[in-house]
Amino acid sequence: MTTTFQGYRRADGRVGVRNHVLVLPSVMCANHVVDRIGRAVPEVVTVTHPTGCAQVGADFEQTKHTMAGFAANPNVAAVLVVGLGCETNESKALAQEIAARGQRVEVIGIQETGNTTETIARGVEVARELVREAAAHVRTTCSLAELVLGTECGGSDGFSGITANPALGHAADRLVDAGGTVILAEVPELVGAEHLLAARATAPVAAKLYELIERVEARARAMRVDIRTGNPAPGNIAGGITTLEEKSLGAAYKGGSTPLREVIEYAERPTQRGLIVMDTPGQDIEQLTGMVAGGAQIVVFTTGRGTPTGSPIAPVVKVATNSDLFARMRENMDVDAGTIVGGTRTLEEVGDEIFDWIVAAANGRETAAEVLGFHDFAINRIGPSF
């Protein structure tokens, strides 16, 4: 049985499965400069976003916390933060928080440097130096117990709960048995299945899970909306899912069958190993960003309708719930779980293939989303801009 992989040991002791240099804007006003740096230095990865200014209170704190966690993910060897100079999410303060998490970080500002062209030139210079430093990092033998796996489903269909999700649950159980950590998220898509997870938790952990479920329903009541008008989504319904509870029962399978060890907030790093629930929305990219900001080095994403999402810094393994989708969107998919209902493979065999993909991705194999260059990034907003 596989128990190790070749990863990058970081200064804080955690292990990365990629060796990226990330260029991150602290505020949306720096997006253009970051994009130009990325074009000039294609060895780096970049993200852009519409946040970082005119945010207050918990919403601002969540943005800053998520950016810092994302930048400090062990898949990142070093970070260049690019700021404007007058933003709420001040670039030097963000860089200090990233550094406090043990990450190599540099920071530049547009207003301080002088203008756009000079900032791009300075950013290119710094980025190239960080790339040279990162090239000195080498892979070493690491235990699977050091992996944090994010699990996600998007564009679910009627097959999700009987093929891809339980197969992913089998792979999740194998990783937990090896000492690793699995994050189950999408709390709005656990409504109606929370009691099944709570039954596998201690009383304090179960109480926290019920608290998250109540938050979701309270937000909907405060807005005077029924979350069931948006979840299941139209594509879910067209794919054969009839109710939120039905969708939740299928989604919960992704976490496997092991005890629930901890319930954490959005983008928070787990303190326990084993199965974890993170408070994220069901929106795919916000959820993906939150899990990676919480330390997930790899994500497995199941889909029945076809969702071509990927992370800038973490390999995302795509699992098709049905063989028609796998054939139709072959360039986007890595695993065909439709063979379970096709009768050619068992659920456990597909789960073992997903587990093998997790190990292969940890060792450097590129997923379809990586080959296609998906760099999706979005932070969950919990308040308005001012």
N, C-alpha and C positions, 0 to 999 in steps of 0.2 A: 504494500500500500504506500502511495506517495505521501511523504510527510514534510518535504522540503521544497524550496524553490530558490532561484537565484535573484536576489533583490539588492537594492541600494540601502546600506545601513547609514542612517543620518546621525547627526551629532546628538540629537535628543534620544537616541536609541530606537526610534521607530524605523520602519522599513518601507521604502518606496518600490514600486514596480515599474516606474518610468523615471526619467532623469531630466525633466523639463526645466527650462528657464522661462518664467512667467513675467509678462509685462502687463501691469494692472493699473488702470486709471482709478484714482481715488474718487473721481467725480466725472459725470458725463461730459463736462466741458473739455476733458483731456482725451476723449475717445479718438479724435482725428489724429492727434500726435501719436497715440499708442498704435493706431492702425498703420501709420507711416513707418514707425519703427519696425513693426512686424514685417512690412514689405521689404524693408532694407536688410533685415536680419532674419531670414526665413527659418533659422534654427530655433527661434524662440516661439512660444505660443502667446497669443494675446486674447484678451476678452474686452468687450465693450458692454455698456449698460446704461440705463437711464436714471441712475440714482446718485447719491452722494452730496446733494445740496437741498436746502429748504426742507430738511427732515428734522423732526424734533422727537424728544422723549424716547419711548421704547422702539419706535420705528427707526430712528437714527441708530440706536444702539444695536438693533438687529442687523442693519446694513453693515456697520463697522465690524461687528463680531463675525458676520458671515464672510466678509472679504478677508479678514485676518485668518480665519480658519481655513478658507480655501487656499490662500497663499502659503500657509504653513503645512498643507497636506504633504506627506512624505514623498509623493510622486514629484514634488518640485524641489530642485536643487538650489535655486536662488530666484529672487524676485526683484524686479525694478518697478517701483511705484511712481506713477506720473500724476502730478497734481496740477491744479490751476494756481491756487494761492489764496483764494478768498472763500473756498467752499466750507460747508459744515463739516464734512468728513475730511478734515485737514490732513494733507498727505504725510507730513512728518509724524503726526500723532499716530496715523495708521501704520506707518513703517515701524514706529516704536513698538506697537502692539504685535506686529508680525515678528519683530526681532525678539520680543519677550517670549514668544512661543518656540524659540530656538532656530529660527530661519535666517538664512543669509539674505540681506535685503539692502538695496540702494534706493534713493529717492531723488527726484528732480521735480522742479516746478516751473511752469510756463512763465508766470509773472516774474519770478525771481531770475530765471535764465535770461529773459529779455523779449523773446518773441517765438512764434511757432517754428520758424526755420531753424533758429539756434537751438531750441529745445529738442527738435528731432535729431539734429546733428549730435548733440550731447547724449541723447538717449541711445542712439546707434552705437556710440563709443562705449557707453557703459554696458549695453546689452552684449556687445561682442566680447567684452572682458568677462562677463558672467558666463557666457557660453564656453569660453576657454577654461574657466575654473571648473565648470560642470563636467567637462570632458575628462577630468582627472578622476571622477568618481567611477568605481568599478563595482560590478555585481559580485556578491558573496553568498554563500549558502545560508539560508534563513528558514526558520520553521513556519509551517502553514499557520501555526497558532498566532502569528503576527499579522495575519491578514484580517482586514475589516471589509466585509462584502456588503454593498448596498443592493437592495432588491427593489424592483420597480415593475409596474405593469401599466401600459398605456395603450389606448385604442383596443381595449379588451373586447372579446366577443363571447359567444356561448361556449366556445371550447376552452377559454382561459382557465376555468375552474376545474377542468377535467384532464387537461394535457399539460400545458407549459407551467402553470403555477404549481401544481403538486409535484411536477418533476423538478422544478427549481427548489421546492421545499425539501426534496430528497437530497439534492446537492447541498443545501444549507445545513441539513442535519449532519452530513459528512464533514463539512467544514467545522461545525461546532464540536463534533466528536474529536476532531484534530486539535482542538483548543482555540479555534478562531472565533471571530465575532461576525454576526449577521444583523444588519439593520433592516427592520420592517417599518415602512413609513406610510404615507397616504392615509392619515387618520380619518378624513371624511369617507374614505373607502373601507374603513373598518367598522362603520356604524352598522349595528345589527349582528356583528360577529365578535364584538368586544368581550362578551361573556366567555367565549371559548378560549381566548387568550388569557383572560383573567384567571381562569381555572388552573392555568399552568404557572401562576405567579404567587409570590408571597402576598400577604394582605396589604402591605404598604405599596408594593409595585402595582397590584391590581387597583388600588384606590387611585393612584396616579393615572393609570390608563383610563379609568372611568371619568376622571377629571378632564382629560383631553377630549373625550367624546362629548362631555357636557359643554365644553368650550365651543366645539363645532356647532352644536345645536343652538347654543345661546347666541352665537354670532348671527346665525340664520334668523333667529327670532327677532334680534335687535334690528336687523335689516328688513324684517317683515317679508321674508322670502322663504320658499320651501327649497332646501338644497336638492330635493329629488327632482326639481325641474331642470337642474344642470348636471345631475349625477344620478343615474347613468346619462352619459352624453348621447346625442343623437346617433353617433356612430356605434356606441355600445348597444343601443336599442336595435339598430339595423342589423347588428351582428348576433342578436338573439338573447340579450340580457333584458330582463323585464323590470327588475326593481333594484333599488340601492342595496337592499339586504342580500339579494342574490349575488350582486357584484361583490359585496364585501365578503361573503362566504368564500367566493373564489379567490379573492385577493389575499385573504388571510393564509391561504395555503403556501404562499411564497416563503413564509417564515419557518416552515417545517413543523416538527412536533416536539422540539426540546423545550425545557422550561423558559419562561420569559424572565430574564434577569434584571432588566432595568427599563425605565421609561424616561426619555430625555427630551429636551427642548430642541427647537429648530437649530441646526448647525452646531449643536453641542457635541463635544467629544465623549464617547462612552467611557465610563470608569470601570465597567464590568466586561467580562468576556462571555460569549454565548449569544443568545437571542435578545435583541434590543428593539424597542419601539421608539421611533423619533417622531415628534410632532411636526409634520409637514403637510402642506395642502396636497390635493390630488393632482394639481397642475404639474405636468411632467418635468419641465425644465427647472421650475422653482424647487421641486422635490429633489431632483438630481443634484442641483447645486448645494442644497442643504446637507445631503448625505456626504458629498465629497468634502464640504467644509467641515463636517464632523469627523473626517479622517478616513472615509472609505477609499481604498486604493483601487477597487474594482467594483463595477456594477453589472448585474445581470438584469436585463430589461425584457419582459415578455410582452408580446403584442399579437392581437388577433386581426386588427384592421390594417396595421402597418404604420409604425411610428419611427421615422428616421432620425432619432435624437442621439446625440453623443456629447461627451464632456470634453472640454479643452485639455484636461490633465489626467483623466482616468479612463482606462479602457472600458467600454460598455459592450457587453456581450448581448446580442439580440437573439431572442428565441421566438420563433413563429409558432402560434398555437395550432395552426392548420397547414396542411401541405400545399393547398392552393395559394395561400399567401406566400409561403416559402418560395414557390416557383415564380410567382408574379413579381416579388420584390427581392429576388435572389441576391442582388448586390448589397442589399441592406441587412441581410439576415445571416446569422452564424449557425443556428441550430434549428432543425425541423422537428418540433414536438408533435406535429400532426400524424407522425407515424404511429403514435399510440392508438389513436382511433382507427388508423388504417390497418392495424393488426400486425404490423411488421416488427414492432419493437415494444417492449414493456415500458411502463412508467419509470421503473428503476433503471432501465438501460438508458433512457433519455436523460434521466437525472445524473447518471454517471458520466454521460457525454458533457453535460453542463459543468459538472465538477472538473472534468478533464480540461474544459475550456478555461475555467477559472485559473487552474494551475498553469496552463499554457500562456494565458495572458499575463500572469504574474512573472513568467519567465521571459516575456518580451514579445510574444506573438501578437500581431496587430489584429484587432477586431475590424469588422466591416465598417463600423462608424469611424474608426481611426483612419482606415485607408481612404475613406471618402472625405475626411477632413472636417467632421462636424465639431463645432466649438460653441455649443449652446450654453448660455449662462444667464441666469435671472435670479434675483433675490426676492424672496417672499416679502411683500410690503404689508405692514399691519397698521398703517395710518396714512393720512393724506399729506401732500406737500403743502408748505406754507410760504 
